[in-house]
Amino acid sequence: MTELLGEGTRSSQTVEDEKARLKRESARLQAMVDLAQGKRKKNKVAQLLEALKDPPPDQVEKVVHPKHTMLHFVKFYVLYVPIATAIVAGILGLILAEIEGWNLQSGILYMVSLACHITNPLNDDTPSSTLGVIYVLIISAWAVCYIGVLIAAALEVKWPRQFVHHIEARFGAGPVGPLWRRVGVFLLVAGIIVPAVLFTLAVFAALILAWVENWPVRTAIKYVVQNVAHLPPPDPLTSESPESFTGKIADAAISLVVLSLTLLMYTVAAWPVLVDQTADLLDEFALRFPNPALGFTFIAFAIVPVALVVFILILGAVLSQGEGWSLHLGVIYAASLVSQQVLTDVRPESPFGVFFVSIAGMWALAALGTLIGMVATLEYLDIWAKGLKKRAKTVFGLGDHGDSCAVVSSSAGIFGILIVPAACITFGAVFGGILSFVEGWPFIDGFLYILTNVFVLPGPLTEVLPKSLIGTWMAVVVSIWGLVLILSIFMVITLIEDDDPFEHGHKERSTSQGTTTCDEPISADAAERGSGI
C-alpha cells in the first residue's frame, strides 16, 4: 500500500510539473508573438522579456552545451584557435622556408599572414620559386577550408544569436513586425555594433603593440585598423610595421586572436531576421528554375554580385567626393575594399578618407557576414553537402549507419583536399586566361593575379595590375565572383558539419545505442568544470 501511495504521489507530481512546463511554454510563445508584432503595452515590456527567458534551473533539467559557456568562449577563441593556428603555421612555414631559402621567422610570419588573410603582411617576403608558388597556392586553398571550419564553430556559439534576438525583441523587429523595424535593427547591428566592436578590439590591440614597439598610439591604431579592416595594400593607412622580434611576435599573436574574434562578428551580422527572410525569398526564387544548380548559380553569380555592386557604388561615390578622386577611381578602390583584393595602387590621403575607409572596411566585413547568413540557407548548398556525405560513405565504406564523426571527417577531407583546390585553380585558369587576353599579359600572370586575389595572399605572386578600362572592370566583376566562390566554400564546410547551422536552438544529439556524435551536449555540472570543448 505504501508503495502504491508513493507511486501515486510521484505520478501526481509529474502531472503538475508537465502542467507548469506547458504554462511556461505558452507564456514564452505568446511573448514572442506580441514582441514580433511590435506591441508595447504599458508596464508589460518587462513581463514579456521575462517570459522569454529560460526557466530557472530548479524547474527544469538544465543541459548546457560546452560551446555556450563563457569559459569555452574565452578558451576556444582567445587561446585554442590562435595557438592551433600558430602551430600549423609554424610547421607549414618551416617547409616554405626550406623551399624558398628563407629563415624560419620569415616562413612562419608569411603563413600567419596567409591564415589570417592579412592584406598588409607581417613581412615582405613573397615566394618566387615555382615549387614555392605551387606550395603556397595549395596551402591557400586548404586555409580557406580552415576558415570555413572556424565559421562553422562560430555559428555554434549561442550568445551572438541571443544578442541579436534580444535587440530585435527590444525594438519589436520580429519576423512579422514592421519592415522598417527589421531594416533598422539590421542596420544597427551590421552598420554600428559590428564596426564598433571591431574598432574597440583594434584599439586594445594597438595599445599593446604601441607599448611593445614604442610607437605613437595613433600610428599603432592605424596599423592595426588597416589589418582588422583588411584594407587593400599598399600601406593604406601607414607604412610603419613592427621591426623588433618581440614586436613581430606580438603582431602575429594579435592577428591570430583578431582572426577568431572577427569570425564571431561575421555570425553577429548573419543572425538578424531580415537576413533570414531575404535568404528565404532567394530560395523560393531559386526553386522556380528547372534545375537547382541553375537557380543557385543565378543567385550566387548574378543577384548577389548586383547587391555588392550597389554597395560598392555607394562607398565609391562617398570616397571619391572626400578624396577628390574621379567616380571611377573611387569605385575601383571600394571594390578592392569589399572584395579584399588588389585592384588599384591608390590610397586615401585626407583625414576624412582615412577615417571613412577604416569604417567602410568594417562595414565590408559585416556585409560578408550578411552574405554568409544568406548563402548558408540556400537549399542547393544543403543538397550538395548531403550528396557529398553520401558519396563519402560509399567511397570509405561507412554504410548508412556510419559513425557521424567519420562521415563528417571524410566528407570534409574529400571537399577540402581535392574539390576546393581543383575548383579554385579552374576558376583562376578560366578568368586569368580571359584577363590575360584582354590585357595582353602572359597566361601565367593572369592566372597568378586571379589566385592572389581569390586567396587574399599576403603578397602578390605577380606585379601586374589591369590598366585598360575593360580589364579593370572585368577584374572588379571577377573579384566579386571570387568572393562568392570563397563564401560558398565556407558554407559547404559549415553544412558538412551541421545540416542546419542557422536553426534557432540546438539540435538534440542522440547518443542511443552507444553511438557518439561529433557534437554532443553535456550536463551543466560538466560544463562548469570545463570538461570538453
C-alpha positions in Angstrom: 0.0 0.0 0.0 2.8 2.4 0.9 4.5 1.7 -2.5 1.2 2.4 -4.3 0.7 5.7 -2.4 4.3 6.7 -3.2 3.8 5.8 -6.9 0.6 7.9 -7.0 2.3 10.9 -5.4 5.1 10.7 -7.9 2.6 10.5 -10.8 0.7 13.5 -9.5 3.9 15.4 -9.2 4.8 14.5 -12.8 1.4 15.8 -14.0 1.9 19.1 -12.1 5.4 19.5 -13.5 4.1 18.9 -17.0 1.3 21.5 -16.5 3.8 24.0 -15.2 6.1 23.4 -18.2 3.2 23.8 -20.7 2.2 27.0 -18.9 5.7 28.5 -19.2 6.0 27.4 -22.8 2.6 29.1 -23.6 3.8 32.3 -22.0 7.0 32.2 -24.0 5.2 31.7 -27.3 2.7 34.5 -26.5 5.5 36.8 -25.6 7.3 36.1 -28.8 4.2 36.8 -30.9 3.5 40.0 -29.0 7.0 41.3 -29.4 7.1 40.3 -33.1 4.0 42.3 -33.7 5.7 45.3 -32.1 3.2 45.6 -29.2 4.3 48.0 -26.5 1.7 47.8 -23.8 2.4 49.9 -20.7 4.1 48.0 -17.9 4.1 44.8 -20.0 7.5 45.0 -21.6 9.4 43.7 -18.6 7.0 40.9 -18.2 7.3 39.9 -21.9 11.1 39.9 -21.7 11.0 37.9 -18.5 8.7 35.3 -20.2 11.3 34.9 -23.0 13.9 33.8 -20.6 14.7 30.2 -20.0 13.0 28.5 -17.0 15.0 28.6 -13.7 17.3 25.7 -13.1 15.2 24.3 -10.2 12.2 23.9 -12.5 13.7 22.2 -15.5 16.7 19.9 -16.0 19.4 22.2 -17.4 21.5 20.9 -20.3 24.3 23.2 -21.4 26.5 22.6 -24.4 30.1 23.5 -23.6 30.2 25.8 -26.7 27.7 28.1 -24.9 29.7 28.8 -21.8 31.8 31.9 -21.4 34.7 29.7 -20.2 34.6 27.9 -23.6 34.4 31.2 -25.4 37.5 32.5 -23.8 39.4 29.3 -24.1 38.4 28.5 -27.6 38.6 31.9 -29.4 41.4 33.6 -27.4 43.6 30.6 -26.7 42.9 27.4 -28.6 42.2 28.8 -32.1 45.2 31.2 -32.1 47.6 28.6 -30.6 46.4 25.8 -33.0 46.7 28.2 -36.0 50.2 29.3 -34.9 51.4 25.7 -34.6 50.1 24.8 -38.0 51.5 28.0 -39.5 54.9 27.1 -37.8 55.0 23.7 -39.4 53.9 25.0 -42.9 56.2 28.0 -42.6 59.2 25.8 -41.9 58.5 23.8 -45.1 58.1 27.1 -47.1 61.3 28.5 -45.6 63.2 25.4 -46.7 61.7 25.6 -50.2 62.4 29.3 -50.6 65.7 29.5 -48.7 64.2 31.9 -46.1 64.9 31.9 -42.3 62.3 30.2 -40.1 60.9 33.6 -38.9 60.0 34.7 -42.4 58.3 31.4 -43.3 56.2 31.4 -40.1 55.2 35.1 -40.5 54.2 34.6 -44.1 52.0 31.6 -43.2 50.4 33.5 -40.3 49.6 36.4 -42.7 48.1 33.9 -45.1 46.0 32.2 -42.5 44.7 35.5 -41.1 44.1 36.9 -44.6 46.2 40.0 -43.8 46.4 42.1 -47.0 49.3 44.0 -45.5 51.6 41.1 -44.4 53.7 40.7 -41.3 56.8 40.5 -43.5 57.8 41.5 -47.1 58.9 38.1 -48.4 57.0 36.5 -51.3 57.5 33.1 -52.8 59.5 33.3 -56.1 60.4 29.7 -57.0 57.9 27.5 -59.0 57.7 24.9 -56.2 57.2 27.7 -53.6 54.3 29.2 -55.6 52.6 25.8 -56.1 53.0 25.0 -52.4 51.5 28.4 -51.4 48.5 28.0 -53.7 47.7 24.6 -52.4 48.1 25.7 -48.7 45.9 28.8 -49.5 43.1 26.5 -50.7 43.3 24.5 -47.5 43.4 27.7 -45.5 40.0 28.7 -47.0 38.6 25.4 -45.7 40.2 26.0 -42.3 38.4 29.4 -42.1 35.2 27.6 -43.1 35.7 25.2 -40.1 36.1 28.2 -37.8 33.0 29.8 -39.1 31.1 26.6 -38.5 32.3 26.6 -34.9 31.4 30.3 -34.6 27.9 29.6 -35.7 27.5 27.2 -32.8 28.2 29.9 -30.2 24.9 30.8 -28.6 25.5 34.4 -27.4 25.6 36.1 -30.9 22.2 34.8 -31.7 20.8 35.7 -28.3 22.3 39.1 -28.5 20.7 39.9 -31.9 17.4 38.4 -31.0 17.4 40.4 -27.7 17.8 43.6 -29.8 15.0 42.5 -32.2 12.8 41.9 -29.2 13.6 45.2 -27.7 12.6 47.1 -30.8 9.7 44.8 -31.8 11.5 43.7 -35.0 10.4 40.1 -35.1 9.6 38.0 -38.1 6.1 39.6 -38.5 7.0 43.1 -37.2 7.1 46.2 -39.3 9.6 46.0 -42.2 11.2 49.4 -41.2 12.0 48.0 -37.7 13.6 44.9 -39.2 15.7 47.1 -41.6 16.5 49.4 -38.7 17.8 46.6 -36.5 19.8 45.1 -39.3 21.5 48.5 -39.9 22.1 48.9 -36.2 23.8 45.5 -35.9 25.7 45.5 -39.2 26.4 49.2 -39.5 27.1 50.3 -36.0 27.6 47.5 -33.5 29.9 45.2 -35.5 32.2 48.1 -36.6 32.2 49.5 -33.0 33.2 46.1 -31.6 35.9 45.6 -34.3 37.3 49.1 -33.7 37.4 48.6 -30.0 39.3 45.4 -30.5 41.7 47.2 -32.8 42.3 50.0 -30.3 43.0 47.5 -27.5 45.4 45.5 -29.7 47.1 48.8 -30.8 47.8 49.8 -27.3 49.7 46.6 -26.7 51.6 47.0 -30.0 52.4 50.6 -29.3 53.9 49.6 -25.9 56.0 46.8 -27.4 57.3 48.8 -30.4 57.4 52.2 -28.7 55.2 53.7 -31.4 52.8 56.6 -31.0 49.4 55.3 -30.2 47.9 57.0 -33.3 50.4 55.1 -35.6 49.7 51.8 -33.8 45.9 52.3 -34.2 46.3 53.0 -37.9 48.5 49.9 -38.4 46.1 47.5 -36.5 42.9 49.0 -38.1 44.2 48.5 -41.6 44.8 44.8 -40.8 41.5 44.3 -38.9 39.5 46.0 -41.7 41.5 44.2 -44.4 42.3 47.4 -46.3 43.9 46.9 -49.7 47.6 47.5 -50.0 50.0 49.2 -50.4 50.2 50.7 -46.9 46.6 52.1 -46.9 46.9 54.0 -43.6 50.6 53.8 -42.5 53.8 52.4 -43.9 55.0 51.5 -40.4 55.4 47.9 -39.4 57.0 46.1 -36.4 60.8 45.9 -36.6 61.8 44.1 -33.4 61.5 40.4 -33.0 59.2 40.9 -30.0 57.0 43.3 -32.0 56.7 40.8 -34.8 55.7 38.0 -32.4 53.2 40.4 -30.7 51.8 41.4 -34.1 51.4 37.7 -35.1 49.7 36.9 -31.8 47.3 39.9 -32.2 46.5 38.9 -35.8 45.6 35.3 -34.7 43.3 36.5 -31.9 41.7 39.1 -34.1 41.0 36.5 -36.8 39.0 34.3 -34.5 37.0 37.2 -33.0 36.4 38.7 -36.4 34.8 35.4 -37.5 32.4 35.8 -34.5 31.4 39.2 -35.8 30.6 37.6 -39.1 28.0 35.5 -37.2 26.5 38.5 -35.5 25.9 40.1 -38.8 24.4 36.9 -40.1 21.7 36.4 -37.4 19.2 39.3 -37.9 15.8 38.1 -39.0 15.9 40.3 -42.1 18.8 38.3 -43.4 17.0 35.0 -42.8 13.8 36.3 -44.6 15.9 37.6 -47.5 17.5 34.2 -47.8 14.1 32.5 -47.8 13.0 34.8 -50.7 16.1 33.9 -52.6 15.5 30.2 -52.0 11.9 30.5 -53.3 13.2 32.3 -56.3 15.8 29.5 -57.0 13.0 26.9 -56.9 11.4 28.4 -60.0 14.4 27.2 -62.0 14.1 23.7 -63.6 17.5 22.8 -62.2 18.6 23.6 -58.6 22.1 24.2 -59.7 21.0 26.7 -62.3 19.0 28.6 -59.7 21.9 28.7 -57.2 24.3 29.8 -59.9 22.0 32.7 -61.0 21.6 33.9 -57.4 25.3 33.5 -56.5 26.8 34.9 -59.6 24.1 37.5 -60.7 21.9 38.6 -57.8 24.5 38.7 -55.0 27.1 40.5 -57.2 24.5 43.1 -58.2 23.8 43.8 -54.5 27.5 44.1 -53.8 27.9 46.4 -56.8 25.3 48.7 -55.4 27.1 48.7 -52.0 30.4 49.4 -53.8 28.9 52.3 -55.8 27.7 54.0 -52.7 31.1 53.6 -50.9 33.0 54.7 -54.1 30.8 57.8 -54.6 31.3 59.0 -51.0 35.1 58.2 -51.1 35.6 60.0 -54.4 33.9 63.1 -53.1 36.0 63.1 -49.9 39.3 62.4 -51.7 38.6 64.5 -54.8 39.0 61.4 -57.0 37.0 60.5 -60.1 34.0 58.3 -59.5 35.7 55.6 -61.5 38.7 55.6 -59.2 36.6 55.7 -56.0 34.5 52.7 -57.2 37.6 50.7 -58.1 39.1 51.4 -54.6 35.7 50.5 -53.0 35.7 47.2 -54.9 39.2 46.4 -53.6 37.9 47.2 -50.1 34.8 45.0 -50.3 36.4 42.0 -52.1 39.7 42.3 -50.1 41.6 42.2 -53.4 44.2 44.3 -55.1 42.6 46.3 -58.0 44.5 49.6 -57.7 47.6 51.1 -56.1 46.0 54.3 -54.9 45.2 55.0 -51.2 43.3 57.7 -49.3 45.3 60.7 -48.0 42.8 63.1 -46.4 41.7 62.6 -42.8 38.2 62.0 -44.0 39.3 59.4 -46.4 41.4 57.6 -43.8 38.5 57.6 -41.4 35.9 56.6 -44.0 37.9 53.6 -45.4 38.6 52.4 -41.9 34.8 52.3 -41.1 33.9 51.1 -44.6 36.3 48.2 -44.3 34.5 47.0 -41.2 31.1 47.5 -43.0 32.5 45.3 -45.7 33.2 42.6 -43.1 29.7 42.9 -41.8 28.5 42.6 -45.4 30.4 39.4 -45.7 28.7 38.1 -42.6 25.4 39.0 -44.0 26.2 37.1 -47.2 27.2 34.1 -45.1 23.8 34.2 -43.5 22.1 34.3 -46.9 24.2 31.8 -48.8 24.3 29.2 -46.0 20.5 28.8 -46.1 20.2 28.2 -49.8 18.7 24.8 -50.4 21.1 23.8 -53.2 24.2 24.0 -51.0 22.5 21.9 -48.4 21.6 19.3 -51.1 25.2 19.4 -52.3 26.7 18.9 -48.9 24.4 16.0 -48.2 25.3 14.4 -51.5 28.9 14.8 -50.6 28.3 13.0 -47.3 26.6 10.2 -49.2 29.5 9.9 -51.6 31.9 9.8 -48.7 30.0 6.9 -47.1 30.3 5.0 -50.4 33.9 5.8 -51.0 35.1 4.9 -47.5 32.6 2.0 -47.0 30.9 3.6 -44.0 27.4 2.4 -44.8 24.1 4.1 -43.9 24.8 4.0 -40.2 28.4 5.0 -40.3 29.8 7.0 -37.3 28.9 10.7 -37.6 32.4 11.9 -36.9 33.8 9.6 -39.6 31.2 10.8 -42.2 32.0 14.5 -41.4 35.7 14.0 -41.4 35.8 12.0 -44.7 33.4 14.4 -46.4 35.4 17.4 -45.3 38.6 15.7 -46.4 37.3 15.0 -49.9 35.9 18.5 -50.2 38.9 20.3 -48.8 41.8 18.3 -50.1 40.5 17.6 -53.6 37.5 19.6 -54.6 38.4 23.1 -53.3 41.9 23.3 -54.8 40.5 22.0 -58.1 37.7 24.5 -58.1 39.9 27.4 -57.3 42.6 26.5 -59.8 39.9 26.1 -62.5 38.5 29.5 -61.6 41.9 31.1 -61.8 42.8 29.4 -65.1 39.5 30.4 -66.8 39.3 34.0 -65.7 43.0 34.5 -65.6 43.2 33.4 -69.2 40.4 35.8 -70.2 42.0 38.7 -68.3 45.4 37.9 -69.8 43.9 38.1 -73.3 42.2 41.4 -72.6 45.4 43.0 -71.0 48.0 41.3 -73.3 49.7 39.5 -70.4 51.3 36.1 -70.4 48.8 33.5 -69.2 50.8 32.8 -66.0 50.5 36.4 -64.9 46.7 36.4 -65.3 46.4 33.1 -63.5 48.6 34.2 -60.6 46.8 37.6 -60.4 43.4 36.0 -60.1 44.5 33.4 -57.5 46.4 36.0 -55.5 43.2 37.9 -55.2 40.9 35.0 -54.6 43.0 33.6 -51.8 43.9 37.1 -50.4 47.6 36.2 -50.3 49.8 38.4 -48.1 52.0 39.4 -51.1 51.3 39.4 -54.8 52.7 36.5 -56.8 52.9 38.8 -59.8 53.3 42.5 -60.2 50.8 43.1 -62.9 47.6 45.2 -62.5 44.9 45.8 -65.1 45.4 49.1 -66.9 42.6 49.1 -69.6 39.1 50.1 -68.8 37.7 46.7 -69.9 40.4 44.8 -67.9 39.8 46.9 -64.8 36.1 46.4 -64.7 36.5 42.7 -65.6 38.8 42.4 -62.6 36.1 44.0 -60.4 33.5 41.5 -61.6 35.8 38.6 -61.3 36.9 39.7 -57.8 33.2 39.7 -56.7 32.6 36.2 -58.2 35.8 35.0 -56.5 34.4 36.3 -53.2 31.1 34.4 -53.8 33.1 31.3 -54.6 35.0 31.6 -51.3 31.8 32.2 -49.3 30.2 29.1 -51.0 33.2 27.1 -49.9 32.9 28.4 -46.3 29.2 27.4 -46.3 29.7 23.9 -47.7 32.2 23.2 -44.9 29.7 24.6 -42.4 26.9 22.4 -43.8 29.0 19.3 -43.8 29.5 19.9 -40.1 25.8 20.8 -39.4 22.9 20.3 -41.8 21.1 23.4 -40.4 23.6 25.8 -38.8 21.0 28.6 -38.6 18.3 26.8 -36.8 17.1 28.5 -33.6 18.2 26.4 -30.6 20.1 23.3 -30.5 19.6 20.0 -32.2 19.2 17.2 -29.8 22.1 14.9 -30.3 21.2 11.3 -29.9 23.6 9.0 -28.1 21.4 6.0 -28.1 22.8 2.5 -28.8 26.3 3.7 -27.8 26.8 6.0 -30.8 28.6 9.2 -30.0 28.1 12.2 -32.4 30.7 14.8 -33.2 28.8 17.4 -31.2 27.3 16.2 -28.1 25.7 18.3 -25.2 26.8 17.7 -21.7 25.4 18.5 -18.3 25.7 21.9 -16.6 28.0 20.5 -14.0 30.4 19.1 -16.6 30.3 22.4 -18.5 31.2 24.3 -15.3 34.1 22.0 -14.7 35.3 23.0 -18.2 35.3 19.4 -19.5 35.3 19.1 -23.3 35.1 21.7 -26.0 
